[in-house]
Amino acid sequence: MNKYAVELIGTFFLVLTVGLAAGAGLAGDFAPFAIGLVLISVIYAGGHVSAAHYNPAVTLAFWLRGRCPSSDVLGYVVGQLLGTALAAGATLVLADVQRPEPAVPGLAAIAVAEVIFTFALTWVILNVATAKGTEGNGFYGLAIGAVVIGGIFTVGPISGAVFNPAVALGLCLLSLLDWSVLWLYVITTSAGAALAAVAFRALVTTRDSLR
């Protein structure tokens, strides 16, 4: 239960920051940095307890990689989704969230952007946080936060740079994203994470055995 509670707390602060910094515009042009810095902080805070997934797609990748027992998957996802719901509620209490103009790119562009950058995020996570060759490093949180910041700047105007089914749910709860496209974000982020796990097992664990 400690692991699930830590996932709830970490996801809460991640989604809260997304809602306040990006949805309510409180961080202005620095929203990507606000989101990335909070993510880095909660990763270091909870990594030693739950491995700091804060993302159902990452939990999927950890499970496929063999670092999350099947018995933990549901608890992790429930914790993440509860944290998301609480964060959405807190955001609405704290600030006036304004829905942005609809994105110009179509569903295909959104799907490609989310698959590619969720792959990048999960690929980095698996390599810095689960590979034997990088065991005990102190840079894992910085690397993960950096790829999120870079992804937001790169494809934020295309897909919103979600990379996380829990964040997609939070954006729907805040009316920043249409419920009709939630399925697209869930599928594409899960697909990107699964592809990263497959690539990791094929390219890394052939020389860096599973632990």
C-alpha positions in Angstrom: 0.0 0.0 0.0 2.9 2.4 0.6 3.9 2.1 -3.1 0.4 2.9 -4.2 0.1 5.9 -1.9 3.4 7.2 -3.2 2.2 6.8 -6.7 -1.0 8.8 -5.8 1.1 11.6 -4.2 3.5 11.9 -7.1 0.9 11.8 -9.8 -1.2 14.3 -7.8 1.7 16.9 -7.9 2.5 16.2 -11.6 -1.1 16.6 -12.8 -1.6 19.6 -10.4 1.4 21.3 -12.0 0.2 20.6 -15.5 -3.2 22.0 -14.6 -1.9 25.2 -12.9 1.2 25.9 -15.1 -0.3 25.0 -18.5 -4.0 24.9 -18.1 -4.4 28.0 -16.0 -1.3 29.7 -17.5 0.2 30.6 -14.1 3.7 29.8 -15.3 3.5 31.5 -18.6 6.2 30.5 -21.1 8.0 28.7 -18.3 5.3 26.0 -18.0 7.5 23.2 -19.5 10.2 24.0 -16.9 7.7 24.1 -14.1 6.3 20.7 -15.1 9.7 19.1 -15.6 11.1 20.4 -12.3 8.2 19.2 -10.3 8.4 15.8 -12.0 12.2 15.6 -11.2 11.5 16.4 -7.6 8.7 13.8 -7.1 10.8 11.2 -8.9 13.6 11.7 -6.4 11.1 11.8 -3.6 9.3 8.6 -4.4 11.7 6.6 -6.5 13.1 4.6 -3.6 9.6 3.5 -2.6 7.6 2.9 -5.8 10.1 3.5 -8.6 8.2 6.7 -9.3 6.1 5.7 -12.3 3.4 8.4 -12.0 2.2 7.2 -15.4 0.1 4.1 -16.3 2.1 3.8 -19.5 5.3 3.6 -17.5 3.8 1.0 -15.3 3.0 -1.0 -18.4 6.6 -0.7 -19.6 7.9 -1.7 -16.2 5.6 -4.7 -16.2 6.7 -5.8 -19.7 10.3 -5.3 -18.7 9.8 -7.5 -15.7 10.3 -4.9 -13.0 6.7 -4.5 -11.8 4.9 -7.7 -10.6 1.5 -8.4 -12.1 0.0 -8.1 -8.6 1.1 -4.5 -8.4 -0.2 -3.2 -11.7 -3.8 -2.5 -10.7 -2.7 -0.9 -7.4 -0.3 1.4 -9.2 -2.8 2.5 -11.9 -5.6 3.0 -9.3 -3.2 5.2 -7.2 -2.2 7.2 -10.3 -5.8 7.8 -11.3 -6.9 8.8 -7.8 -4.1 11.2 -7.7 -5.2 12.6 -11.0 -8.8 13.1 -9.9 -7.6 14.8 -6.7 -5.3 17.1 -8.7 -8.0 18.1 -11.1 -10.2 19.0 -8.2 -7.5 21.0 -6.5 -6.7 22.8 -9.7 -10.3 24.0 -10.2 -10.3 25.3 -6.6 -7.0 27.1 -7.0 -7.3 28.7 -10.4 -9.4 29.6 -13.3 -8.6 27.1 -16.1 -9.2 28.4 -19.6 -9.6 26.0 -22.4 -7.1 26.7 -25.2 -7.9 27.0 -28.9 -8.4 23.7 -30.6 -5.1 22.2 -31.9 -4.7 22.5 -35.7 -3.0 19.1 -36.3 -5.3 16.2 -36.9 -5.6 12.9 -35.0 -2.9 11.3 -37.1 -0.3 13.9 -36.1 -1.4 13.8 -32.5 -1.0 10.0 -32.5 2.4 10.0 -34.1 3.7 12.7 -31.7 2.4 10.9 -28.6 3.8 7.5 -29.7 7.2 8.9 -30.5 7.7 11.0 -27.4 6.2 8.5 -25.0 8.6 6.0 -26.5 11.4 8.5 -25.8 10.3 9.1 -22.3 9.9 5.4 -21.4 13.2 4.5 -23.2 15.0 7.0 -21.1 13.3 5.8 -17.9 14.1 2.1 -18.5 17.7 2.9 -19.3 18.5 5.2 -16.5 16.3 3.6 -13.8 16.4 -0.2 -14.5 19.5 -1.1 -16.5 22.3 -2.9 -14.7 24.8 -0.7 -16.5 23.4 2.5 -14.9 22.6 1.0 -11.5 23.1 3.4 -8.6 23.3 6.5 -10.7 22.2 9.9 -9.4 21.1 11.4 -12.6 18.0 9.4 -13.4 15.5 12.0 -12.2 17.3 14.8 -14.2 17.3 12.7 -17.4 13.6 11.9 -17.1 12.6 15.5 -16.4 14.8 16.7 -19.3 13.1 14.5 -21.9 9.7 15.7 -20.7 10.7 19.3 -20.9 12.2 18.7 -24.4 9.1 16.9 -25.5 6.8 19.6 -24.3 8.7 22.2 -26.3 8.9 20.0 -29.3 5.4 18.5 -29.8 3.4 20.5 -27.3 1.8 22.6 -30.1 1.0 19.4 -32.0 -0.4 17.0 -29.4 -0.3 18.9 -26.1 2.7 16.7 -25.1 0.7 14.5 -22.8 2.8 11.3 -22.8 0.8 9.9 -19.9 -2.8 8.4 -19.7 -3.2 9.9 -16.3 -2.4 13.4 -17.5 -4.8 12.9 -20.4 -7.5 12.0 -17.9 -6.7 15.1 -15.8 -6.9 17.3 -18.9 -10.4 15.8 -19.6 -11.5 16.4 -16.1 -10.4 20.0 -16.4 -12.1 20.4 -19.8 -8.8 21.1 -21.4 -9.2 18.0 -23.6 -12.2 16.5 -25.2 -13.4 13.2 -23.7 -13.9 12.0 -27.2 -10.1 11.8 -27.8 -9.1 10.3 -24.4 -9.0 6.9 -26.0 -6.4 8.1 -28.6 -4.1 9.3 -25.8 -4.5 6.2 -23.8 -3.8 3.9 -26.8 -0.9 6.0 -28.2 0.9 6.5 -24.9 0.5 2.9 -24.0 1.8 1.8 -27.5 4.8 4.1 -27.2 5.7 2.7 -23.8 5.2 -0.9 -24.9 7.4 -0.4 -27.9 10.1 1.1 -25.7 9.9 -1.9 -23.4 10.3 -4.3 -26.3 13.2 -2.3 -27.7 14.9 -2.3 -24.3 14.6 -6.0 -23.9 15.9 -6.6 -27.4 18.8 -4.1 -27.4 19.8 -3.7 -23.8 19.1 -6.8 -21.8 20.9 -9.0 -24.4 24.1 -7.6 -22.8 22.8 -6.3 -19.6 20.8 -9.1 -18.1 17.4 -8.7 -16.3 17.7 -8.0 -12.6 
